[in-house]
Amino acid sequence: MNKQSKKVSCIDIGSNAIKYRQYRLLPNSHLELDTFKRVSLRLGSDAFGSGKMTDETYLDFLTVLKKLKKHAKKKNAALLGIFATSAMRTFSNREQVIKKVKKELNLEIEILSGNEEASLLKFFNYKEFIDSESLLVDVGGGSTELYLCDKNEEKLKSFNLGAVRILKGLDKEKNWQELSDFLANINSRQVQNIIGIGGNARQIIQAAGVLKDSLDLEELQEIRSRLGKLSLEEKVSDYNFPSDRADIIEHAANIFEFILLCFENAKFFASNWNISDGYIFKKNAEISQATSLEVS
């Protein structure tokens, strides 16, 4: 590893936590994850409850961003962007929050639309997978994004279905129906791999208790059922889940199961890749393009 490589970073403001990722920018624009921090701050509790960020939550939010900004500066990691997803999309006072953060910390928050969030899945590195046979699924706290690179067209969509929403009983039948309709327009025999993006997918695979890289429908159903019968304390002690993951993990599994039911010959995988990787790759490409245009 070249310790002199340029370092870049981003902050992902999710519905269940805030994540900081720092990368080394290697030759040929390759990225290597250098530092990862996950801060438990469930903005979805406000977003899917009162519909606005409370003053108390804002103070916690500001403290987290201030610490992460300081960390990036200390590590000499260029902060390429701060992006927010479902919870921030939902807040009625999101514009006020953005302005206050800009004024107090001089940080710009970019709120991604659902489809912009789903579009980041385009940057996924399929490696051992065949892209046209793989449905990418990112189940978060507030929303679920899907992406399929078909031979004829790209299919992508964001749905207001997430693990925190379900925990709070705020998932709506119309959202499940929208997901069902989207899946019905995909050739069920085409999809062989359901690739889960993010921490929920990885920890569902972890819960299998053996060294497996995939689960079939029956195995996923068994794990979802088992997790649903355990107390929060048992999920933390038995599976080493963070407490803010333990209370939503079976709800995330429920969404993955719903999808896998439409593709019974497919297997469920979990990837270490995440949308922050896609965001950084996209931002770095934009900066490189702008620089080359300036030079020319």
C-alpha positions in Angstrom: 0.0 0.0 0.0 1.3 3.4 -0.9 1.0 5.5 2.2 1.4 8.7 0.1 -1.7 8.0 -1.9 -4.3 10.7 -1.9 -7.0 10.2 0.7 -10.7 11.0 0.0 -13.8 10.5 2.2 -17.5 10.9 2.4 -20.3 10.9 5.0 -23.5 8.9 4.5 -26.4 10.2 6.5 -28.8 7.2 6.7 -32.0 6.5 8.5 -30.5 4.2 11.1 -26.9 5.5 11.4 -24.3 7.9 10.0 -21.3 6.3 8.3 -17.9 7.8 7.5 -15.7 6.1 4.9 -12.2 7.1 4.0 -10.4 5.8 1.0 -7.0 5.8 -0.6 -7.1 6.9 -4.2 -4.7 4.5 -6.0 -3.4 4.6 -9.6 -6.1 4.2 -12.4 -8.7 5.8 -10.0 -8.9 2.6 -7.9 -10.3 3.1 -4.4 -9.1 1.2 -1.3 -11.1 1.6 1.9 -8.8 3.0 4.6 -11.1 3.9 7.5 -14.8 3.2 8.4 -16.7 4.7 11.3 -20.4 4.0 12.1 -22.2 6.3 14.5 -25.5 5.2 15.9 -28.0 8.0 15.4 -31.4 6.8 14.3 -32.8 9.8 12.3 -35.6 7.6 11.2 -37.2 7.8 14.6 -37.9 11.5 14.0 -38.5 11.2 10.3 -41.0 8.4 10.4 -42.5 9.6 13.7 -43.0 13.3 13.9 -41.9 14.0 10.4 -39.3 16.6 11.4 -35.9 16.6 13.0 -36.3 17.7 16.7 -34.0 20.3 18.3 -32.5 17.6 20.5 -31.7 15.3 17.6 -30.2 18.2 15.7 -27.7 18.9 18.5 -26.6 15.2 18.4 -26.5 15.4 14.6 -24.4 18.5 14.6 -22.0 16.9 17.1 -21.5 13.8 14.9 -20.8 15.9 11.8 -18.4 18.1 13.7 -16.4 15.1 14.9 -16.3 13.5 11.5 -15.3 16.7 9.8 -12.5 17.1 12.3 -11.4 13.5 11.7 -11.2 14.0 7.9 -9.1 17.1 8.4 -6.8 15.4 10.9 -6.3 12.5 8.4 -5.8 14.9 5.5 -8.7 13.2 3.7 -10.5 15.4 1.2 -14.2 15.3 2.1 -15.8 14.8 -1.4 -19.3 15.0 -0.1 -22.0 14.4 2.5 -25.1 12.7 1.2 -28.4 12.0 2.9 -31.1 9.5 2.1 -34.6 8.5 3.2 -34.8 10.1 6.6 -33.6 13.5 5.4 -35.9 13.2 2.4 -38.8 12.8 4.8 -38.0 15.7 7.2 -40.4 18.6 6.7 -37.7 20.9 8.1 -34.8 19.5 5.9 -34.0 22.8 4.3 -33.7 24.5 7.6 -31.4 21.7 8.8 -29.2 22.0 5.7 -28.9 25.8 6.1 -28.0 25.5 9.8 -25.3 22.9 9.2 -23.9 25.1 6.4 -23.8 28.1 8.7 -22.4 26.4 11.8 -20.0 23.9 10.2 -19.6 25.1 6.6 -20.7 21.7 5.4 -22.9 21.1 2.4 -25.4 18.2 2.7 -26.7 16.7 -0.6 -30.1 15.0 -0.2 -30.4 12.3 -2.8 -33.8 11.4 -4.3 -34.8 7.8 -4.2 -33.8 7.2 -7.8 -30.5 9.1 -7.3 -29.7 6.7 -4.5 -30.6 3.7 -6.6 -28.5 5.0 -9.4 -25.4 4.7 -7.2 -25.8 0.9 -7.5 -24.7 1.3 -11.2 -21.1 1.6 -9.9 -21.2 -1.9 -8.2 -18.2 -4.1 -9.1 -19.7 -7.4 -10.0 -16.4 -9.3 -9.9 -17.5 -13.0 -9.8 -21.1 -12.2 -10.7 -22.7 -11.8 -14.1 -24.4 -8.4 -14.1 -27.4 -9.4 -16.2 -28.2 -12.2 -13.8 -27.8 -10.2 -10.6 -30.4 -8.0 -8.9 -28.8 -5.6 -6.5 -30.9 -4.8 -3.4 -30.0 -2.2 -0.8 -32.3 -2.5 2.2 -31.8 0.5 4.6 -33.7 1.9 7.5 -36.1 4.0 5.5 -36.0 2.8 1.9 -35.1 -0.1 -0.4 -33.3 0.4 -3.7 -33.1 -2.1 -6.5 -31.0 -2.2 -9.7 -30.8 -4.7 -12.5 -28.5 -4.3 -15.5 -30.6 -6.0 -18.2 -29.3 -6.7 -21.7 -31.9 -4.4 -23.2 -32.3 -1.8 -20.4 -31.4 -0.8 -16.9 -34.1 -1.3 -14.3 -33.9 0.7 -11.0 -36.3 2.0 -8.4 -36.5 3.2 -4.8 -39.3 2.1 -2.5 -40.4 3.6 0.8 -39.9 0.3 2.5 -37.2 0.1 5.1 -36.4 -1.8 8.3 -37.0 1.1 10.6 -40.3 2.0 8.9 -41.5 -1.6 9.4 -40.3 -1.6 13.0 -42.5 1.4 13.6 -45.4 -0.1 11.7 -45.3 2.5 9.0 -44.8 0.3 6.0 -47.8 0.7 3.7 -49.6 -1.9 1.5 -49.2 0.3 -1.6 -45.4 0.3 -1.1 -45.3 -3.5 -1.0 -47.5 -3.6 -4.0 -45.2 -1.2 -5.9 -42.3 -3.5 -5.1 -44.3 -6.5 -6.2 -45.2 -4.8 -9.5 -41.5 -3.9 -10.2 -40.4 -7.5 -9.5 -43.2 -8.9 -11.8 -41.6 -7.0 -14.7 -38.4 -8.9 -14.4 -37.9 -12.4 -16.0 -37.8 -14.6 -12.9 -35.6 -17.2 -14.7 -33.0 -14.5 -15.6 -32.1 -13.6 -12.0 -29.8 -16.0 -10.3 -28.3 -13.8 -7.7 -29.9 -11.5 -5.2 -27.0 -9.4 -4.0 -27.7 -7.6 -0.7 -25.9 -4.3 -0.3 -25.1 -2.9 3.1 -24.8 -4.0 6.7 -28.3 -5.5 7.0 -27.5 -8.1 4.3 -24.1 -8.9 5.7 -25.4 -9.6 9.2 -28.2 -11.7 7.9 -25.6 -14.0 6.2 -23.6 -13.8 9.5 -26.6 -15.1 11.4 -26.5 -18.4 9.5 -23.8 -19.4 11.9 -21.6 -21.2 9.4 -19.1 -20.0 6.9 -21.5 -19.5 4.0 -21.4 -17.0 1.1 -25.0 -17.4 0.2 -28.4 -18.5 1.3 -31.3 -20.1 -0.5 -34.9 -19.1 0.1 -35.5 -21.8 2.7 -32.4 -20.9 4.7 -33.3 -17.2 4.6 -36.8 -17.9 5.8 -35.4 -20.0 8.7 -33.0 -17.3 9.8 -35.7 -14.6 9.5 -38.1 -16.8 11.6 -35.4 -17.5 14.2 -34.4 -13.9 14.6 -38.0 -12.9 15.0 -38.4 -15.1 18.0 -35.4 -13.7 19.9 -35.4 -10.8 22.3 -33.2 -7.8 21.6 -30.8 -8.9 24.3 -30.5 -12.4 22.8 -29.8 -11.0 19.4 -27.0 -8.8 20.8 -25.5 -11.6 22.9 -26.0 -14.5 20.5 -25.1 -12.8 17.2 -23.1 -9.8 18.4 -25.4 -7.4 16.6 -25.2 -3.7 17.5 -28.4 -2.9 19.5 -29.6 -0.5 16.8 -29.3 -3.3 14.2 -30.7 -6.0 16.5 -34.2 -4.6 16.6 -34.5 -4.2 12.8 -32.6 -7.1 11.4 -35.6 -9.5 11.0 -37.5 -6.7 9.2 -34.7 -6.2 6.7 -34.7 -10.0 6.3 -38.4 -9.8 5.6 -37.8 -7.5 2.6 -35.1 -9.7 1.2 -37.4 -12.7 1.6 -40.2 -11.0 -0.1 -37.9 -10.4 -3.1 -36.4 -13.8 -3.1 -39.8 -15.4 -3.2 -40.1 -14.0 -6.8 -36.9 -15.7 -7.8 -37.0 -19.1 -6.2 -34.0 -20.4 -8.2 -31.9 -17.5 -7.1 -29.6 -17.3 -4.1 -29.1 -14.5 -1.6 -25.6 -13.0 -1.3 -24.2 -10.1 0.8 -21.6 -7.7 -0.6 -19.0 -5.6 1.2 -19.5 -3.0 -1.5 -21.9 -0.2 -0.4 -23.4 3.0 -1.9 -20.7 5.2 -0.4 -18.3 3.4 -2.7 -20.5 4.3 -5.6 -20.8 7.9 -4.4 -17.1 8.4 -4.0 -16.4 6.8 -7.4 -19.0 9.1 -9.0 -17.7 12.2 -7.3 -14.1 11.5 -8.0 -14.9 10.9 -11.7 -16.7 14.2 -11.8 -13.8 16.1 -10.3 -11.3 14.4 -12.7 -13.5 15.3 -15.7 -13.8 18.9 -14.5 -10.0 19.1 -14.0 -9.3 17.7 -17.5 -11.7 20.1 -19.1 -9.9 23.0 -17.3 -6.5 21.8 -18.5 -7.8 21.5 -22.1 
